Amino acid sequence: MTAKPALTMIAALSLTLVVSGCGGRMSNLFGGPDQGDRDAATAYALEQRQDATGTTDSVWDLFVNRGDAGAALNVNRYIWTASLEILDFLPVETVDPFSGVITTGFGTPPGGGRPYRATIAVTDAALDARSLNVALVTRNGPASAETVRAVENAILTRARQIRIRELGL
């Protein structure tokens, strides 16, 4: 008599495993939602999020791969070269031509007494002031805005000179 309840239990567990293993394919047989219903529910949830927050972005969007991780950012070669030439008195610590970032150590300009450290970011392929970001730091804190502007102007002027020389204009 003890064998029959054990067989019934095994049969019930086997049937449960078979039905649960069917997953999404069998859900419509048992009254579950089909793909159209799930898509409609997702669209409705996005509409509700848009109404509530003004955007359809969520925290889970942080984990979505939105682009090729190996894709390189195009940088302007004239600004890149001019940056290295103008700030040649600073020791280069890191150079990343793929992201367009140059980081230097502290160095003193010729004829100057205050050491500076620079981080240069070339963010675009255009020969334009918007393509260049310069951050200068002294040992006492950030450099003055006039100094940063003067370095940016020197880099952009040198970049234009290199371009003119290269194109033979």
Rosetta constraint file for C-alpha pairs under 8 A:
AtomPair CA 1 CA 5 HARMONIC 7.42 0.50
AtomPair CA 2 CA 6 HARMONIC 6.55 0.50
AtomPair CA 3 CA 7 HARMONIC 6.10 0.50
AtomPair CA 4 CA 8 HARMONIC 6.13 0.50
AtomPair CA 5 CA 9 HARMONIC 6.08 0.50
AtomPair CA 6 CA 10 HARMONIC 6.18 0.50
AtomPair CA 7 CA 11 HARMONIC 6.03 0.50
AtomPair CA 8 CA 12 HARMONIC 6.12 0.50
AtomPair CA 9 CA 13 HARMONIC 6.19 0.50
AtomPair CA 10 CA 14 HARMONIC 6.04 0.50
AtomPair CA 11 CA 15 HARMONIC 6.13 0.50
AtomPair CA 12 CA 16 HARMONIC 6.15 0.50
AtomPair CA 13 CA 17 HARMONIC 6.16 0.50
AtomPair CA 14 CA 18 HARMONIC 6.16 0.50
AtomPair CA 15 CA 19 HARMONIC 6.13 0.50
AtomPair CA 16 CA 20 HARMONIC 6.03 0.50
AtomPair CA 17 CA 21 HARMONIC 5.90 0.50
AtomPair CA 18 CA 22 HARMONIC 6.55 0.50
AtomPair CA 19 CA 23 HARMONIC 7.50 0.50
AtomPair CA 19 CA 26 HARMONIC 7.90 0.50
AtomPair CA 22 CA 26 HARMONIC 5.53 0.50
AtomPair CA 22 CA 27 HARMONIC 7.90 0.50
AtomPair CA 23 CA 27 HARMONIC 6.45 0.50
AtomPair CA 24 CA 28 HARMONIC 7.72 0.50
AtomPair CA 26 CA 30 HARMONIC 6.85 0.50
AtomPair CA 27 CA 31 HARMONIC 6.31 0.50
AtomPair CA 27 CA 32 HARMONIC 4.66 0.50
AtomPair CA 27 CA 33 HARMONIC 6.96 0.50
AtomPair CA 27 CA 34 HARMONIC 7.60 0.50
AtomPair CA 28 CA 32 HARMONIC 4.90 0.50
AtomPair CA 28 CA 33 HARMONIC 6.34 0.50
AtomPair CA 28 CA 34 HARMONIC 6.24 0.50
AtomPair CA 33 CA 37 HARMONIC 5.63 0.50
AtomPair CA 33 CA 38 HARMONIC 6.56 0.50
AtomPair CA 34 CA 38 HARMONIC 6.45 0.50
AtomPair CA 35 CA 39 HARMONIC 6.13 0.50
AtomPair CA 36 CA 40 HARMONIC 6.16 0.50
AtomPair CA 37 CA 41 HARMONIC 6.14 0.50
AtomPair CA 38 CA 42 HARMONIC 6.16 0.50
AtomPair CA 39 CA 43 HARMONIC 6.16 0.50
AtomPair CA 40 CA 44 HARMONIC 6.11 0.50
AtomPair CA 41 CA 45 HARMONIC 6.16 0.50
AtomPair CA 42 CA 46 HARMONIC 6.24 0.50
AtomPair CA 43 CA 47 HARMONIC 6.23 0.50
AtomPair CA 44 CA 48 HARMONIC 6.23 0.50
AtomPair CA 45 CA 49 HARMONIC 6.19 0.50
AtomPair CA 46 CA 50 HARMONIC 6.05 0.50
AtomPair CA 46 CA 56 HARMONIC 5.81 0.50
AtomPair CA 47 CA 51 HARMONIC 6.20 0.50
AtomPair CA 47 CA 56 HARMONIC 7.67 0.50
AtomPair CA 48 CA 52 HARMONIC 6.12 0.50
AtomPair CA 49 CA 53 HARMONIC 5.81 0.50
AtomPair CA 49 CA 54 HARMONIC 7.24 0.50
AtomPair CA 49 CA 55 HARMONIC 6.69 0.50
AtomPair CA 49 CA 56 HARMONIC 5.78 0.50
AtomPair CA 50 CA 54 HARMONIC 4.69 0.50
AtomPair CA 50 CA 55 HARMONIC 4.70 0.50
AtomPair CA 50 CA 56 HARMONIC 5.16 0.50
AtomPair CA 51 CA 55 HARMONIC 7.77 0.50
AtomPair CA 57 CA 61 HARMONIC 6.50 0.50
AtomPair CA 58 CA 62 HARMONIC 7.94 0.50
AtomPair CA 60 CA 64 HARMONIC 7.26 0.50
AtomPair CA 67 CA 71 HARMONIC 7.95 0.50
AtomPair CA 72 CA 98 HARMONIC 5.15 0.50
AtomPair CA 72 CA 99 HARMONIC 6.80 0.50
AtomPair CA 73 CA 98 HARMONIC 5.69 0.50
AtomPair CA 73 CA 99 HARMONIC 5.62 0.50
AtomPair CA 73 CA 100 HARMONIC 7.30 0.50
AtomPair CA 73 CA 123 HARMONIC 7.69 0.50
AtomPair CA 73 CA 124 HARMONIC 7.61 0.50
AtomPair CA 74 CA 98 HARMONIC 7.28 0.50
AtomPair CA 74 CA 99 HARMONIC 7.97 0.50
AtomPair CA 74 CA 100 HARMONIC 7.92 0.50
AtomPair CA 74 CA 123 HARMONIC 7.75 0.50
AtomPair CA 74 CA 124 HARMONIC 6.16 0.50
AtomPair CA 74 CA 125 HARMONIC 5.35 0.50
AtomPair CA 75 CA 80 HARMONIC 7.38 0.50
AtomPair CA 75 CA 97 HARMONIC 7.52 0.50
AtomPair CA 75 CA 98 HARMONIC 7.76 0.50
AtomPair CA 75 CA 99 HARMONIC 7.81 0.50
AtomPair CA 75 CA 100 HARMONIC 5.95 0.50
AtomPair CA 75 CA 122 HARMONIC 5.83 0.50
AtomPair CA 75 CA 123 HARMONIC 6.11 0.50
AtomPair CA 75 CA 124 HARMONIC 5.05 0.50
AtomPair CA 75 CA 125 HARMONIC 4.40 0.50
AtomPair CA 75 CA 126 HARMONIC 7.72 0.50
AtomPair CA 76 CA 80 HARMONIC 6.17 0.50
AtomPair CA 76 CA 122 HARMONIC 6.87 0.50
AtomPair CA 76 CA 124 HARMONIC 6.23 0.50
AtomPair CA 76 CA 125 HARMONIC 4.15 0.50
AtomPair CA 76 CA 126 HARMONIC 5.90 0.50
AtomPair CA 76 CA 127 HARMONIC 6.28 0.50
AtomPair CA 76 CA 131 HARMONIC 7.78 0.50
AtomPair CA 77 CA 81 HARMONIC 5.99 0.50
AtomPair CA 77 CA 125 HARMONIC 7.66 0.50
AtomPair CA 78 CA 82 HARMONIC 5.98 0.50
AtomPair CA 78 CA 127 HARMONIC 7.34 0.50
AtomPair CA 78 CA 159 HARMONIC 4.78 0.50
AtomPair CA 78 CA 160 HARMONIC 7.31 0.50
AtomPair CA 78 CA 162 HARMONIC 6.44 0.50
AtomPair CA 78 CA 163 HARMONIC 6.42 0.50
AtomPair CA 79 CA 83 HARMONIC 5.94 0.50
AtomPair CA 79 CA 122 HARMONIC 7.12 0.50
AtomPair CA 79 CA 127 HARMONIC 6.97 0.50
AtomPair CA 79 CA 132 HARMONIC 7.47 0.50
AtomPair CA 79 CA 155 HARMONIC 6.68 0.50
AtomPair CA 79 CA 156 HARMONIC 6.50 0.50
AtomPair CA 79 CA 158 HARMONIC 7.93 0.50
AtomPair CA 79 CA 159 HARMONIC 5.05 0.50
AtomPair CA 80 CA 84 HARMONIC 6.55 0.50
AtomPair CA 80 CA 100 HARMONIC 7.74 0.50
AtomPair CA 80 CA 122 HARMONIC 6.77 0.50
AtomPair CA 81 CA 85 HARMONIC 6.24 0.50
AtomPair CA 81 CA 159 HARMONIC 7.26 0.50
AtomPair CA 82 CA 86 HARMONIC 5.91 0.50
AtomPair CA 82 CA 155 HARMONIC 5.38 0.50
AtomPair CA 82 CA 156 HARMONIC 7.34 0.50
AtomPair CA 82 CA 158 HARMONIC 5.49 0.50
AtomPair CA 82 CA 159 HARMONIC 5.08 0.50
AtomPair CA 82 CA 162 HARMONIC 7.65 0.50
AtomPair CA 83 CA 87 HARMONIC 6.02 0.50
AtomPair CA 83 CA 120 HARMONIC 7.56 0.50
AtomPair CA 83 CA 155 HARMONIC 5.51 0.50
AtomPair CA 84 CA 88 HARMONIC 5.67 0.50
AtomPair CA 86 CA 154 HARMONIC 7.10 0.50
AtomPair CA 86 CA 155 HARMONIC 6.20 0.50
AtomPair CA 86 CA 158 HARMONIC 7.71 0.50
AtomPair CA 89 CA 107 HARMONIC 6.26 0.50
AtomPair CA 89 CA 108 HARMONIC 6.91 0.50
AtomPair CA 89 CA 109 HARMONIC 6.08 0.50
AtomPair CA 89 CA 110 HARMONIC 7.52 0.50
AtomPair CA 90 CA 104 HARMONIC 6.00 0.50
AtomPair CA 90 CA 105 HARMONIC 6.19 0.50
AtomPair CA 90 CA 106 HARMONIC 6.26 0.50
AtomPair CA 90 CA 107 HARMONIC 4.64 0.50
AtomPair CA 90 CA 108 HARMONIC 7.18 0.50
AtomPair CA 90 CA 109 HARMONIC 7.76 0.50
AtomPair CA 90 CA 116 HARMONIC 7.78 0.50
AtomPair CA 90 CA 117 HARMONIC 7.17 0.50
AtomPair CA 90 CA 118 HARMONIC 7.96 0.50
AtomPair CA 91 CA 104 HARMONIC 5.47 0.50
AtomPair CA 91 CA 105 HARMONIC 5.27 0.50
AtomPair CA 91 CA 106 HARMONIC 6.97 0.50
AtomPair CA 91 CA 107 HARMONIC 6.63 0.50
AtomPair CA 92 CA 102 HARMONIC 7.44 0.50
AtomPair CA 92 CA 103 HARMONIC 6.22 0.50
AtomPair CA 92 CA 104 HARMONIC 4.29 0.50
AtomPair CA 92 CA 105 HARMONIC 6.23 0.50
AtomPair CA 93 CA 102 HARMONIC 7.84 0.50
AtomPair CA 93 CA 103 HARMONIC 5.61 0.50
AtomPair CA 93 CA 104 HARMONIC 4.88 0.50
AtomPair CA 93 CA 105 HARMONIC 6.03 0.50
AtomPair CA 94 CA 101 HARMONIC 7.95 0.50
AtomPair CA 94 CA 102 HARMONIC 5.89 0.50
AtomPair CA 94 CA 103 HARMONIC 5.11 0.50
AtomPair CA 94 CA 104 HARMONIC 6.79 0.50
AtomPair CA 95 CA 100 HARMONIC 7.88 0.50
AtomPair CA 95 CA 101 HARMONIC 6.10 0.50
AtomPair CA 95 CA 102 HARMONIC 4.63 0.50
AtomPair CA 95 CA 103 HARMONIC 6.42 0.50
AtomPair CA 96 CA 100 HARMONIC 5.74 0.50
AtomPair CA 96 CA 101 HARMONIC 5.34 0.50
AtomPair CA 96 CA 102 HARMONIC 6.39 0.50
AtomPair CA 97 CA 101 HARMONIC 6.66 0.50
AtomPair CA 99 CA 122 HARMONIC 7.96 0.50
AtomPair CA 99 CA 123 HARMONIC 7.69 0.50
AtomPair CA 100 CA 120 HARMONIC 7.94 0.50
AtomPair CA 100 CA 121 HARMONIC 5.43 0.50
AtomPair CA 100 CA 122 HARMONIC 4.81 0.50
AtomPair CA 100 CA 123 HARMONIC 6.22 0.50
AtomPair CA 101 CA 119 HARMONIC 7.11 0.50
AtomPair CA 101 CA 120 HARMONIC 5.66 0.50
AtomPair CA 101 CA 121 HARMONIC 4.48 0.50
AtomPair CA 101 CA 122 HARMONIC 6.43 0.50
AtomPair CA 102 CA 119 HARMONIC 5.71 0.50
AtomPair CA 102 CA 120 HARMONIC 5.07 0.50
AtomPair CA 102 CA 121 HARMONIC 6.44 0.50
AtomPair CA 103 CA 118 HARMONIC 6.07 0.50
AtomPair CA 103 CA 119 HARMONIC 4.52 0.50
AtomPair CA 103 CA 120 HARMONIC 6.47 0.50
AtomPair CA 104 CA 117 HARMONIC 5.79 0.50
AtomPair CA 104 CA 118 HARMONIC 5.38 0.50
AtomPair CA 104 CA 119 HARMONIC 6.35 0.50
AtomPair CA 105 CA 116 HARMONIC 7.78 0.50
AtomPair CA 105 CA 117 HARMONIC 5.18 0.50
AtomPair CA 105 CA 118 HARMONIC 7.12 0.50
AtomPair CA 106 CA 115 HARMONIC 5.76 0.50
AtomPair CA 106 CA 116 HARMONIC 5.07 0.50
AtomPair CA 106 CA 117 HARMONIC 4.42 0.50
AtomPair CA 106 CA 118 HARMONIC 7.81 0.50
AtomPair CA 106 CA 138 HARMONIC 7.97 0.50
AtomPair CA 107 CA 115 HARMONIC 4.95 0.50
AtomPair CA 107 CA 116 HARMONIC 5.47 0.50
AtomPair CA 107 CA 117 HARMONIC 6.54 0.50
AtomPair CA 108 CA 112 HARMONIC 6.26 0.50
AtomPair CA 108 CA 113 HARMONIC 6.37 0.50
AtomPair CA 108 CA 114 HARMONIC 5.90 0.50
AtomPair CA 108 CA 115 HARMONIC 4.19 0.50
AtomPair CA 108 CA 116 HARMONIC 6.21 0.50
AtomPair CA 109 CA 113 HARMONIC 7.44 0.50
AtomPair CA 109 CA 114 HARMONIC 7.65 0.50
AtomPair CA 109 CA 115 HARMONIC 7.08 0.50
AtomPair CA 109 CA 116 HARMONIC 7.85 0.50
AtomPair CA 114 CA 138 HARMONIC 7.24 0.50
AtomPair CA 115 CA 138 HARMONIC 6.03 0.50
AtomPair CA 115 CA 139 HARMONIC 7.06 0.50
AtomPair CA 116 CA 136 HARMONIC 6.46 0.50
AtomPair CA 116 CA 137 HARMONIC 5.56 0.50
AtomPair CA 116 CA 138 HARMONIC 4.72 0.50
AtomPair CA 116 CA 139 HARMONIC 7.20 0.50
AtomPair CA 116 CA 143 HARMONIC 7.97 0.50
AtomPair CA 117 CA 136 HARMONIC 5.69 0.50
AtomPair CA 117 CA 137 HARMONIC 5.17 0.50
AtomPair CA 117 CA 138 HARMONIC 6.36 0.50
AtomPair CA 118 CA 134 HARMONIC 6.98 0.50
AtomPair CA 118 CA 135 HARMONIC 5.58 0.50
AtomPair CA 118 CA 136 HARMONIC 4.56 0.50
AtomPair CA 118 CA 137 HARMONIC 6.36 0.50
AtomPair CA 119 CA 134 HARMONIC 5.92 0.50
AtomPair CA 119 CA 135 HARMONIC 5.18 0.50
AtomPair CA 119 CA 136 HARMONIC 6.65 0.50
AtomPair CA 120 CA 132 HARMONIC 7.26 0.50
AtomPair CA 120 CA 133 HARMONIC 5.75 0.50
AtomPair CA 120 CA 134 HARMONIC 4.64 0.50
AtomPair CA 120 CA 135 HARMONIC 6.44 0.50
AtomPair CA 121 CA 131 HARMONIC 7.98 0.50
AtomPair CA 121 CA 132 HARMONIC 5.94 0.50
AtomPair CA 121 CA 133 HARMONIC 5.05 0.50
AtomPair CA 121 CA 134 HARMONIC 6.50 0.50
AtomPair CA 122 CA 131 HARMONIC 5.47 0.50
AtomPair CA 122 CA 132 HARMONIC 4.85 0.50
AtomPair CA 122 CA 133 HARMONIC 6.48 0.50
AtomPair CA 123 CA 130 HARMONIC 7.99 0.50
AtomPair CA 123 CA 131 HARMONIC 4.96 0.50
AtomPair CA 123 CA 132 HARMONIC 6.37 0.50
AtomPair CA 123 CA 133 HARMONIC 7.68 0.50
AtomPair CA 124 CA 130 HARMONIC 7.92 0.50
AtomPair CA 124 CA 131 HARMONIC 4.85 0.50
AtomPair CA 124 CA 132 HARMONIC 7.87 0.50
AtomPair CA 125 CA 131 HARMONIC 7.19 0.50
AtomPair CA 126 CA 131 HARMONIC 6.46 0.50
AtomPair CA 127 CA 131 HARMONIC 6.91 0.50
AtomPair CA 127 CA 159 HARMONIC 7.83 0.50
AtomPair CA 127 CA 160 HARMONIC 7.86 0.50
AtomPair CA 128 CA 132 HARMONIC 7.41 0.50
AtomPair CA 128 CA 156 HARMONIC 7.85 0.50
AtomPair CA 129 CA 156 HARMONIC 7.02 0.50
AtomPair CA 132 CA 152 HARMONIC 7.47 0.50
AtomPair CA 133 CA 152 HARMONIC 7.83 0.50
AtomPair CA 134 CA 148 HARMONIC 6.74 0.50
AtomPair CA 134 CA 151 HARMONIC 7.88 0.50
AtomPair CA 134 CA 152 HARMONIC 6.66 0.50
AtomPair CA 135 CA 148 HARMONIC 6.96 0.50
AtomPair CA 136 CA 142 HARMONIC 6.20 0.50
AtomPair CA 136 CA 143 HARMONIC 5.45 0.50
AtomPair CA 136 CA 148 HARMONIC 6.35 0.50
AtomPair CA 137 CA 141 HARMONIC 5.66 0.50
AtomPair CA 137 CA 142 HARMONIC 4.34 0.50
AtomPair CA 137 CA 143 HARMONIC 5.11 0.50
AtomPair CA 138 CA 142 HARMONIC 5.85 0.50
AtomPair CA 138 CA 143 HARMONIC 5.83 0.50
AtomPair CA 143 CA 147 HARMONIC 6.52 0.50
AtomPair CA 143 CA 148 HARMONIC 6.84 0.50
AtomPair CA 144 CA 148 HARMONIC 6.49 0.50
AtomPair CA 145 CA 149 HARMONIC 6.04 0.50
AtomPair CA 146 CA 150 HARMONIC 6.07 0.50
AtomPair CA 147 CA 151 HARMONIC 6.28 0.50
AtomPair CA 148 CA 152 HARMONIC 6.19 0.50
AtomPair CA 149 CA 153 HARMONIC 6.09 0.50
AtomPair CA 150 CA 154 HARMONIC 6.14 0.50
AtomPair CA 151 CA 155 HARMONIC 6.18 0.50
AtomPair CA 152 CA 156 HARMONIC 6.16 0.50
AtomPair CA 153 CA 157 HARMONIC 5.98 0.50
AtomPair CA 154 CA 158 HARMONIC 6.09 0.50
AtomPair CA 155 CA 159 HARMONIC 6.06 0.50
AtomPair CA 156 CA 160 HARMONIC 6.26 0.50
AtomPair CA 157 CA 161 HARMONIC 6.29 0.50
AtomPair CA 158 CA 162 HARMONIC 6.18 0.50
AtomPair CA 159 CA 163 HARMONIC 6.23 0.50
AtomPair CA 160 CA 164 HARMONIC 6.12 0.50
AtomPair CA 161 CA 165 HARMONIC 6.08 0.50
AtomPair CA 162 CA 166 HARMONIC 6.00 0.50
AtomPair CA 163 CA 167 HARMONIC 6.04 0.50
AtomPair CA 164 CA 168 HARMONIC 5.89 0.50
AtomPair CA 164 CA 169 HARMONIC 5.34 0.50
AtomPair CA 165 CA 169 HARMONIC 6.70 0.50
